[in-house]
Amino acid sequence: MSILFELADIVKDCELKAKKLLIRESILYSEEIVQRSENTEKLDNILYYGDNINAILDLLNNGYKGKIDLIYIDPPFYTNASYSKQMEIDYLGEKKVIQYKAYSDIYKNGFKEYLEMITIRLFLMRELLSDRGSIYVHIDFRTVHYIKIIMDYIFGSEFFLNEIIWSYKSGGSSKKHFSRKHDNILVYTKTKDYIFNPQKEKSYNRGYKPYRFKGVTEYEDKLGWYTLVNLKDVWQIDMVGRTSRERIGYETQKPEALLERIILTSSDDESIVADFFSGSGTTIAVAEKSNRSWIGSDSGKSSIATIMKRLATIDSKAYNIINFNKDLDIGYIKYKSISYDKTDRNTFRIDISLERYNLDLENLNINKKDIDIISEILENDSLSLVDYICIKIGKDAPIIVYEDYRFGKSLRIKESFSFIIDRLNDDIELNIIDVFGNLSTNDIKLLSQ
Ligand SMILES: C[S@@+](CC[C@H](N)C(=O)[O-])C[C@H]1O[C@@H](n2cnc3c(N)ncnc32)[C@H](O)[C@@H]1O
């Protein structure tokens, strides 16, 4: 049976399920607040690790109903494929590339299951949108026609604003069909009174020559003369390519320029911007750089590890981490030495030297063929597998006092480091994220305690 005849039932079922979820009692969650400084400003920014349905319900239960001005989502596209994350490591001076699964876009029960997954979440997301809010749903040719109909029902066809075509050059080409070089982004608003700050783009004059019309400002660049016009709905923006400086190694990473247009157009300085399928955290990073509050979520551990590191590299403000997944800690650090000294300012300098990183291979989700090489690396150069390290002080609202991460060409963290603390009796925690995205927490005990 064609999905056409099932579509109405799918939408009706999901509407009912969403209603039931909306009236059920608050769900339990665990919360950790991380601060990058002593400044105890309100922490608006939240990163959820877990299924986004829990993230959305948690927000609705905590006063975010009607509070979010912009939601952008880039869900799996129903490609029937798995996506990976790639990491380079420096193993005894030799570069090696490690690849492991980031997320799967495969559904046991096919397209119906995919549509149900999206539809129920769209119903719930609508509840979060403010009266001036917009939602951008990024998909492609495989599902856009179905999602458009579903969104017309959920958001109302009269609130359909645009279908943005994001076109790019990269990707493969075909001799059997026209090469597929665009994605579709459906935009709906909650009401007719929505935030819309028109952005400008260059429009080159015919022949790249100046027109010199009265009252029209013209500009010139390397290509020739142009005017600035309001953005059109076809956006030509390069994908994050192999050589791009933005590239993080997370497949399906979207370019910051794309999110910049969306965030600047459909949010203001005071807005909260949310992305419930955050992936490598492009929306979060652009929202942070544009001084917006943000909320992100992802069910993949490598995504959360990628986002935490991405935020560290842009020296982000403090944010909350809410963890629904509660994975086992499968990594442990062994110290060479931990010592402290009183400074002349009555504070304490802690010196730490790391010896090795151990990883429980039984619980590491990688291809069997890679186990041997990972065991070898663990034996000979285990610290090359550490991607990010941070020291947090205090239990309730921990402050980050030291942070280090592998970045660009520098493929190793510092194995010996120091930091300053005020009191010896504070809780000190060392967090490590390894190149596979495993987060582990190690308490640091000072001898006097
Ligand atoms: C296409 S990627 C997003 C890429 C992102 N826009 C970027 O620029 O990196 C889709 C993401 O959705 C996540 N995901 C899929 N189903 C999810 C769910 N039910 N809850 C939370 N995250 C989910 C996947 O782990 C994946 O990281």
The ligand as an SDF file (V2000), in Angstrom:
LIG
                    3D

 27 29  0  0  0  0  0  0  0  0999 V2000
   21.9960   15.2760    9.9340 C   0  0  0  0  0  0  0  0  0  0  0  0
   22.6660   15.2040   11.5420 S   0  0  0  0  0  0  0  0  0  0  0  0
   22.6880   16.8790   12.0600 C   0  0  0  0  0  0  0  0  0  0  0  0
   23.8980   17.6130   11.5330 C   0  0  0  0  0  0  0  0  0  0  0  0
   24.0160   19.0270   12.0660 C   0  0  0  0  0  0  0  0  0  0  0  0
   23.0290   19.9030   11.4570 N   0  0  0  0  0  0  0  0  0  0  0  0
   25.4030   19.5860   11.8540 C   0  0  0  0  0  0  0  0  0  0  0  0
   25.5720   20.6670   11.2610 O   0  0  0  0  0  0  0  0  0  0  0  0
   26.3570   18.9220   12.2740 O   0  0  0  0  0  0  0  0  0  0  0  0
   21.3460   14.4920   12.4500 C   0  0  0  0  0  0  0  0  0  0  0  0
   21.6430   14.2620   13.9310 C   0  0  0  0  0  0  0  0  0  0  0  0
   20.4430   13.8810   14.5680 O   0  0  0  0  0  0  0  0  0  0  0  0
   20.7630   13.0020   15.6340 C   0  0  0  0  0  0  0  0  0  0  0  0
   19.5280   12.2750   15.9840 N   0  0  0  0  0  0  0  0  0  0  0  0
   18.8360   11.3780   15.2480 C   0  0  0  0  0  0  0  0  0  0  0  0
   17.7250   10.9770   15.9020 N   0  0  0  0  0  0  0  0  0  0  0  0
   17.7050   11.6670   17.0840 C   0  0  0  0  0  0  0  0  0  0  0  0
   16.8070   11.6890   18.1900 C   0  0  0  0  0  0  0  0  0  0  0  0
   15.6960   10.9590   18.1980 N   0  0  0  0  0  0  0  0  0  0  0  0
   17.1140   12.4970   19.2290 N   0  0  0  0  0  0  0  0  0  0  0  0
   18.2370   13.2660   19.2240 C   0  0  0  0  0  0  0  0  0  0  0  0
   19.1160   13.2800   18.1840 N   0  0  0  0  0  0  0  0  0  0  0  0
   18.8560   12.4870   17.1350 C   0  0  0  0  0  0  0  0  0  0  0  0
   21.8870   12.1390   15.0840 C   0  0  0  0  0  0  0  0  0  0  0  0
   22.6540   11.5620   16.1330 O   0  0  0  0  0  0  0  0  0  0  0  0
   22.6540   13.1620   14.2460 C   0  0  0  0  0  0  0  0  0  0  0  0
   23.7250   13.6940   14.9770 O   0  0  0  0  0  0  0  0  0  0  0  0
  1  2  1  0
  2  3  1  0
  2 10  1  0
  3  4  1  0
  4  5  1  0
  5  6  1  0
  5  7  1  0
  7  8  2  0
  7  9  1  0
 10 11  1  0
 11 12  1  0
 11 26  1  0
 12 13  1  0
 13 14  1  0
 13 24  1  0
 14 15  1  0
 14 23  1  0
 15 16  2  0
 16 17  1  0
 17 18  1  0
 17 23  2  0
 18 19  1  0
 18 20  2  0
 20 21  1  0
 21 22  2  0
 22 23  1  0
 24 25  1  0
 24 26  1  0
 26 27  1  0
M  CHG  2   2   1   9  -1
M  END
$$$$
